[in-house]
């Protein structure tokens, strides 16, 4: 065993031990669908200047969403109820009272000039008789404050930190927007015109009509010069918790109107125990089927890859738990699906090793395996880097479930690479050092070509002679999908459209699973059902008229006996306009960054081909759901983001092989190179796709209604993504290459290279 193998083995064992420790000692944070949580109803009140209408309530909701994200509560559900109420549902909150106290604060931050100390009993201006703003400072001195010179809206960012050097303790640092920074400089410049020690040299920072800090402008600051406009610090003998709460309140923004918590109660999970158990069984069966399939295809090395996949599952789960990521059922299903897709890197390596054994039958198994890892590295790196770029942008630019998906995706990618390049490599290199494994080709699994590779070698299909024909087929598929969107329309779920929330009290207890089954039989299969308070049944559904509500109540009465309606409210979407807009912006920026990365790493034609294939896949998946009449909801959004990642990865693997072959055969027409690249990567595509399909079929068949749409969207997406990476991305790049005469790319060096003779890459070697 070489030194490098020893290092990989030791590193793998260390990471696994830490992951097992976290798994056994820490509990996961579960979402509302798995564990339930706390539901609060907030009432927006009229302020002196703002009327609490629907638009104002929606703005208040978005501010609350930012605050909740800052509290560390992931995957919350916020919906508008009626004109002036907001329903906030928080999963796994340890101290609901603390959360309520922070969420409900108005956080009206303002900066004032100090006119002087106010004598006792003085509260009006002697000249006009108007009421003056007089507030006590931190020591109780009553300060006469001037009008607001700068509001909290001018604050760009707020962070809490501990200032040890100046013994200031916990401090909140503020960064201003450009115009607000100028106002800050002007305010402090005017205060600096008064003598040191004068009350008028102070600036009062007021939060919710309370002076939290009133510092003197330093004597070194000259009159009208002011403090720098970049930012300032708030000190006030804060505790760590007070400083952090203040920072998140300021950063989240002031509420447009005050809110009052009018109701707070515990709600049960939206999924019953039977649905959760069925989904868990489906996931285990699908993962076991994937492991058996990989073992069947690659024999001993496949079994070792299955062990590495199990390690991947432990590592990524421990990372999710350690980072406090909220786990929902779609998130867990995506996590299990990632196990099936994480086999991709191992498949890439094993197929490259098979090629080495086929091209040079006399070389040692260990040498072929090492070469396989080396040649597969660029494809693994490029496909995972593009995914990490997208995950990072979704996290930093998105919010709510989109941000959570970015975290889960990044963890999965990093754990997958570690599993394949460290754990699986250490295991296979140790096995390759055995004479028994090396000598018996039927045992190791890579010394013989697989059945797919053998069939392709024998048939040698002639692809891409007329690439436009493949693009026509893809265009027809997209047209059919668009027709479904236009003709049938997209059935947006309650998260996007809003709907109706009804709560019932029943004379006999009814569990969630029974209620769900009963209402599904009555035609309300898409309703979200939870227990609320003392056994009440809460039903959240889409648009529902009074006749529909009567039918719903009648169906529930068959199991619960006398059924009384205790709440009936119209609710807004939980994925509001701003959340959707942020998601689209994050996704658009992610696509552009991926396009730029692929253009640098490959060619701009390859990058455009990959992105066109991705858009092709998204449209077809949405169109398929439109034709099938299935709802497009938050679960579908998670599936669609997964399809996007799969599509780009598939295209990157194909173009990585095109780049490699073309760089080594510069005089060969690109169409011929592309055909060879596709045929060489087909075994990897088939085996990786099969690994994911086993899990998806198990989730679709055994996972119940809660995961059926999720699995269906991914089944369609993976099939379409496999097609588009070959018959849309590659033909698209070939057609675009007609417009360029640049030489072939060099692996890892982008598309620039010394000038070669000009030629048409689609012509059979003819010079132009």
N, C-alpha and C positions, 0 to 999 in steps of 0.2 A: 504494500500500500504506500503510495507516494505521500510526500509531505502535504501537498495541496489537498489530497483526499482526506488526510487526517484532520486538517484544519476545518474542512467542510463538515466532517462528521462531528467534531467537537462543537462547532458553532450550531449545528442542527440540534444536537442534544441539549445544549444550553437554552436555546430558544424554546424548544419543546417543554423543558422542565418549567420554565417561567410561565409558559402558556397554560400548562396543566395546573400550576399553582393558582393562577388567576381564575381559571375555570372552576376550581373546587372551592375557592374561598370568597369569590365575589358573585353576587346575584345580578342577573341582567335587568336592565330597565325595560319594562314591557309597555307596549302602547295601549291605547284605549280599547282596541279590538281584542287584546289578549288578557288584559288585567282590569280594565276599567280605570276609574280615576275620580277626579273632582269636577263637578259642573257648577259654574257660577253664572248667575244672570246679573248683568250690570245695567243700570238704568241711567241713560244720558240725561242730564238736566240742562235746562236753559241757563246760560250765563248772562251777564249784563249786556254783552255785545253780540252773542251768537245764539241763534235759535237751533234747538236740537232736532233738525230735520233729518231725512234719510241720508242725504249727502254728507252732512256733518257726522252722523253716526258711522258711516263707512270710513271716513278719515280717522275717526277715533279708533275704530277697529284696527286699522293698519298700524297706528302708533302702539296699541296694545300688543299687536303681534311682534313688533320689534322688541318691546320690553320683555315679553315672555321668552323670546329667543335669547336675550341677554341673561335671563335668569337661569339658563341652562336647561330649560324644559323643551325637549325636542318633540316634534310631531304633535303640537297642540291642534285643537279644532276650534276655530272662531267663526261664528256666524251672526249675522244681524237678524234680530227677531222684531218684526214690525218696523215702526219708524224710528224708535229711540231706545231699543234694547239690544244688548249684545250677549250672546251665550258663549262662554269660555269653558272649554273642556280640557283639563290638564291631566295627562297620564302620570301615574307613579309620583305624585307630589308628596314629599315627606312631611311638610308643614304647610297645609293649605292656608292657614291664617296669615303666615308670613307672606306667601305668594299674593294673597288677596290684598294685604296692606301695601305692597309695592305696586301691584297692578293698578289699584284704584287711585293712587296719588295723582294729583293734577300736574305736578312738576312744572309750575309756572316760574321760570327763571328770568330774572331781570337784573340789570346793572343800573345803579342810580348815583348821581352826584350827591354829596352830603352838604346841605346848606348850613349846618351847624347843629349844636346841641339844643334840644327843645326844652324850654322850662316846663315844670310840672303844670298840668292843666291846659297847656297850649295845644290846640288841635285844628285851628283855623288860621288862615292868612289874614293879618291885620288890614292889609290894603283892600282885599276883595271879599273877605269873609268865606272864601272857599275852604273846604275841608282839605287838610294837608296830610300827607303820608308820614306818620311818625311811628317808628318802630324801635324797640330796644335792640342794642347790639349784643355781642356775645357776653359782655360784662354787665348788661342791664342798663347802660346809658341810653337815654331816649334820643334818637337821631331824627332830625328834620330832613327828610329826603326829597330831592327834586324829582321831576318826571323821569320816566323810563328812557334811558339813553341807548340801551342795547338789550335785546331780548334773547332768550334761549335759542331762537331760530337761527341766530348768527353763529352758533357754536357748531363747528365742523366735527369735532370728535372730543370725547372725554374719557380719560383713563385714570384709574386709581393706582397709586404706588406709595411705597413707604420711603420717606425722606429721612435717612438716618444722619447724614452729614450735618444738617442744620437743625437737628433735633425738632423738626416740624411734625414728626409722626406721619400718620396717614394723610395723604394729600391727593387732591383731584386736579389733574392737569387738563386745561381747556385749550383747544386749538380752534381759531376762528376762521370763518370764511373771509374772503378777500375784503369785501366791503365792510363787514362787521369788524375786521381787524383795524381798519382805518378809524371806525367809530371808537374803538377801544383806545387807540393812540390819542385821539382828540380828547376823550373823556379824562384820561390820566394826565394829559398835558395841561388841561384847564385846572385840575386839582393841584398840580405841581406849582401853580402860581401863588399858592398860599404858603405861609411860613410853616416850617417843620413843627409838628406837634399840634397844629391847628386842626380842629375837627373837619374843616372844609378841605383839608388835604387828603381826606379819606375817600374811598370808593366803596359803596355798599353793594354787596352781592346778595340778592334776596331770592329765596326759594319758597314758594307758597306763602308769601307775606310774612316770612321770617328771615331775619338777617343771619345768614350762615357764615359770612365773613365780611369784615370791613377794614381792609388793610390800608395803612398809610402809604402813599406813594414815596418811594425811597428819596432821601434828600439829594442824591446824586442826579436825579432827573430834573432837567431844567424846565422853566415855564414854557408852555406850549410845545415842548419837545415830545413828551409822552413816552410811554413804554412801547417796546416793539410790538408790531401788530400780529406777530405770529401766534401768541397765546399767553396764557397766564396760569397761575396756580391758585386753588382755593384751599386755605388751611382753616381749621376750626376745631381742633382736638377731636377728630373723627376716630372711631374704631374702624377696624378693617372692614367689617360688614357695612357700616354706615358709609364709608368712602366708596365701596363698590356699588352699593345701592344708588348713591347719589350719581355716580358716573353713568350707570345704565339708564337712570331716569333722564339725565340731561342728554345723553346720546340718543335715546329713543325719541326724544322730543316731547313737547308739552301736549297734553290732551286739548283738542279744540274746545271741548266743554267738560265740566266736571262730571264724574260718574259716581254712582252709589251702588254698592252690592246689595241687591234686594233679595237674593236667594243663593244659598250654597248647599249642595248636597252631594252625596256619593253616588256614582253610577257604575253599573256593572259592565263587563266586557260586551262588545257588540257581537262577538262570536261565542257560541256555546261550547261546552267542553267536548261534545261529540265532534263538532266541526274542527276544533283544534287537534283532537286526537287523530281524526281521519287525515288531516293535512300532514301531521307528523309521520304517520305510517306511510303515506304516499311518498314523502321525501326520503324516508329510509329505504323504501323499496326501490325508488328511482336511483338513489346513490349506489345501492348494492348492485343493481343491474348494470350501471355504468362501470363499476369496478370489475364485474365479471366479464363484461364485453372487452375492456382493455386487456384483461388477463388472457382472454381467448385469442385476441389478435396478436399480442406481443409476448405471450407465454410468460416466462420468468420475469423479464424486464417489465412486462405489463403489470404483473403482480406487485413488483417493487414500486411502480408508478402509482398503483392503487394505495399502497402504504403511504407514499408521499402525499397523495390526495387527502387521506385521512389526517395526516399531520397538518396539511393546509387548512382543513376544517377546524382543527383545534386552535391553530394559531390565529386565524382570522376571527373566530368566535371570541377568543380571549381578548383580541384587540378591540372588538366591538364592545365587550363588557367593560374592559379597562378604561376606555375613553368615554363611557357613559352614553353610548349611542342607544336611542330608543328603538327597540325591536318590535316591529309590527308583523302581522302574518305575511303580507306581500314582501316585506323586507327579509323575513326568514326564508320565504320561498326563493327570492332572488339570491340569498346567501347559498342555499342548496344548489340552485342552478349554477352559481359560480363554481361550485365544486366540479360539476360536469364540464364547464367551459375551461376550468383551470388545467384540465388534461391536455389542452391544446399545445402548450409548450413542450410537454413530454412527447406528444405525437410528432411534433416538428423535428425534435431531436432523433427519435427512433427512425423516422422515415429517411432523414439524411444519412443516418448510420446504415440503413438498408441499402441506400444508393451506393455508399462506399463499399459495402460488402459485395454488391452486384458488379460494380465496375472493376474492383480489384479483389477477386476471391481469395487470394493468398495472404492478404494482410490480416493482422491479428484483430481479434474482437475488440480489445481495449483501444487499439489505434483507431478503428472505425468509429467507436463510440466517442472518442475524444474529438475526432474530426466532425462528427455529427453535432456535438455541442458547439464547436467553433463556427460551423457554417450556419447553424440555426440561430445563433446569437443575434445577428442583425435583424432578422425578422421578429424575434421575440422582443428585442429592445424597441424597435420602431412601433410595433403594434401596441405595446404597453405604454410607451411614452405618449402616444397620441391619446390613449385613454386617460392617462394621468392628467394631461393638459385639460381635457374636457372636464374631468372630475374637479380639478382645482378651480376652474372658472365657474362651474355650477355651484361650488361652495361659496366662493367669494362674491359672485354676482347674483346668485339666486337667493331664495328665502323659503322658509317652511319645508315642505316635503322635498323640494328640489335640492335645497342645501343638504338635507339628510341623505338623499341619494348620492350626492357627490362624496360625502364622507364614506359611505358604505362601499361605493365603487373604488375609491382610492385604496381603502384597506384591502379589498379583494385583489386588486392588481398587485400591490406590493407583496402580499402574502403568497400570491400565485407564483410570482417570480422567484421568491425565496424557496418555495416548495420545489420548483422545477430545477433551478440552477444550483441549489445547495443540497437539499435533502435527497431529491431523486438522483442527482449526479453522484453524490457520495455512495448511495446504495448500489447503483448500477456499476460504478467503477470498482467497488469492492467485489461485486459478483463477477465482473469481467476478468478479474485477476485469478479466478478459479479455473484450473485446467479442465475440469469436468464441464463447466458452463461454456467454456471456449470451444471445446472439441465437439460437443453435441449440439449441432445447429438447431435441431428441433426443440431444444430446451430453452436457449437464450431468447429466441423470438425475433431477432433482427438479422441473423446471418442468412436468412432466406427471404426472397421477395414475397410480399403479401399477395393475396388473391386479386385485389383491385389493381395493383401495379402490374401483375402478370397479364390480366385481361387487357389493360390499356396498351401494354407493349405489343400484344398480339394483334389487336384491332387497329391501333394507331389512327384514330379518327382525325380527319383533316378539318380543323376548325379555322375560322377567321379568314377564309378565302374571300368572303364578302361580309365584312364586319357590319355593314349598314343593315343587313337583314336581321341580325340579332338586335340591333337598336330599334328596328321597326317593331319586333315582337315586344320589347320592353315598353315602347311607346303605347302599343295597343293595351298592354296590361295596366299602364298608368291611366289611359283614357277610360277603361272600364271602371277603375277605382274612382276616378273623378266623377264619372257618371253616377256612381252610387252615392257619392257625397252630395251631388246636386239634386238627384231625383229622390232618393230616400231620406237624405239629410242625416246629420250626425246626432245621435241620441245622447246629448250631454247629460251626465249624471247630476245628482243633487249638489255635489261639490262645486259644479260650475254654474248651475242655474238657480240654486235655491229651491225651496219647496215648502213643505208643511211639517211641523213638529206637533205631534199629538201624544198626550199621556193619558193612560187609562188606569183606573183602579178596579181590580177584579175581586169578586167575592171568594174565589178559590185561587190559590197560588198557581202561577204559570211560569215555568222556566223559559229561558230565552230560546232554547232549541225547539221546544214545543210550539212556542209562539211563532217562531220563524217558519216552521214547517206548515203550520195552520194557515198563516197569511200567504205563503207561497202557493198553496193549493187554491187559495181564493183569488189568485192573480196578482199578488203583491210581492213577487219574488225579489224585487230590487229594493225593498224596504230595509232600512237599518234599524235593528231592534235591540234595545238594552233594558236592563232593570234600572229603576231610579227610585231613590229614597226607600220607603218601606214596602218594597215589593211591587211598586207600580211598574207598568209596562210603558216604555217610551218608544214611539214609532216615528222615525224620520224618513220621509219619502219625498218624491218629486211633486210636481203639480197634482193637486188632488182637490176635486170639487166636493160639494157637500154629499152628493150621492155616493161618491167613492169613499168618503169618510164613514158614511153609514154602513156600507158594505164591509169595510175594514173592522168596524166595531162589532158588527154582527158575527163576522168570522171569529173574532177573538172571544166572543161570548160563548162559543161552542165548547171551549176548553176552560174558560175562566168563570163561567156562570154570569151572574149579574155584573155588567161592565159599565162603569161610569167614567165619563170624560172629565178629567181634572185640568187639562191644559190643551189649548188649541191655538197655535201661533203660526203665522207665515214667517219663514226664515230666508235669509239671503244666502248666497254661495259662500262656502268656506274657502274656496279658491277664488278670491275676488279679483277685480280687474288689475290691481297693482301687483298681486302675486303672479297672475298670469303674464302680465307685461314683463316683470322681472325674469320670469322663467324663459320667455321667448328671447329676451335680450341676452341672457346668459347662454342660451343654446346657440343663438346666432353668432355671438362672439367666439364660442367654443368651436363652431364649424369653421370660422374664418382663421382661427389660430391653427387648427388642424390642417387646413388648406395650405397655409404658409409653411408649416413644418414639413408637410409632405412634398411641397414644391422645392424646398431646400434639400431635403434628403434624397428625393428622387428627381422627377421632372414636373414642370407645371402641368403637363398633359396627364401624367399619372395622378396628380393631386386632384385635378378637375374630374377625372374619371371616377375616383373614389368618392368624392362628394356627390356627384350626380347619382351614383349607385345608392348612396345613403338616402338621398331625397326620394329616389325611386322606391326604396323599401318603406319609408315612412308613409308615403302617399298610398301605397298598396295596402298596408296594414290598416290605416284609417278607413280606406275605401271598403275593405273586406268587412270591417265592423259595421259600416253603414249599410251594406247590402244584407248582412245578417241581422241587423236591428239590435245589436248588442250595445250596452251603454258605454260611453266614454267617460271614465271617472278617474279618480286618483290612482287606483290600481292599474288602470290602462296606461296612465302617464308613466308610471314606473316601468311597465313592460316596454313602452315605446322607447324610453331612454336606454334600456338594455339592448333593444334591437339596433339602435344607432351605434352603440359601442361594438356590437358583434359585427355589423356590416363593415365598419371601418377596419376592424382587425382582419377580417377575411380578405378585403381588398389589399391591405398592406402586405400580407403574406404572399399573395400572387405577384404583386408588383416588385417585391423584394427579389423573387426568383427571376422575373423578367430582367431586372437591373443586373443581376449577377451573370446571367447567360449572355446578355447583349454586350456587356463589357468584355467578355472573353471571346465573342464571335462578332467582331465589328462589321464584317462584310455580309453577314447573314441578314436577310430581310427581317424587319421587326415582326411581321405577321408570323413568320416561321418561329422566331424566338418566343413569341407570346404563346403559340400553340404548345411548344415544348414545355414552357413554364407552367401552363395550366395543367397539362397531363402529368407533370411531375408533382404538382401540389394537390391533385385530386385525392390521392389516398389520405393525405392529412385532412383535407376538407371533409371527406366522408366520415372518417373515424372520429374527428372532433364533433361534427354535427350529430352523429349517432350517440355520442356520450351525453350531449345535451337533450336529445330527443327522448331518450329513455326516461330521464327525470321529468320532462314536460308531459309526456304521455301519462306517467304515473300520477302527476299532480292533476291533470285534466280528468282522468277517469276516477281516481280515488279521493281526490282532495275536496270534493263537494263543490257546492255553488260558490263558496267564498273564494275559491282559487280557479274556477273553471275559465273565467274570462281572462285572467292573468296568463294561464297556461296556453289558452287558445291564441292570444295575441303573440306570444313568444313562438309558438309553433309556426304560425304563419310567417312571422318575422325571420326565423332562422331558415326556413325553406326558401323564402324569397331572397334573403341575404346571401345564401349560398349561390343561388342562380345569378344574382346581380353582380357578385364579385367576379364571376367568370364571363357572363354574357351581356353585361351592361358596362361595367367599369373598363374591362379590357378592350372591347370594340370601340367604346367612346374614346379611349386614349389613342387607339390606332387611327381613328378618323381625324382626331386633332393633330396627330403627327404628320399628316399630309401638309400641314401649314408650316412645318419647321424642318430645317435641314441640319440641325445641331447634331453632333456626334453622340453616341450612347453614353449613359452615365457610368461613373465609376462607383462601386459599392462604398457607401459611407462618405462620399465626397461631393454629393450633390450632382448637378448636371453640367458643370463647366469642365472643359478639358481642352487639350491642344487641338487645333483645327484638323479635321479629317476631310477627305474628298467629299464633295457635296453629292448627296444621293437621295433618292426617294426611298425611305425605309419600307414602303409597302410594295415597291416594285421588286422583281426577282433579281436584284443585284444590278439593275441597269443604271448607268450614270446619267445624270442630267446636267 
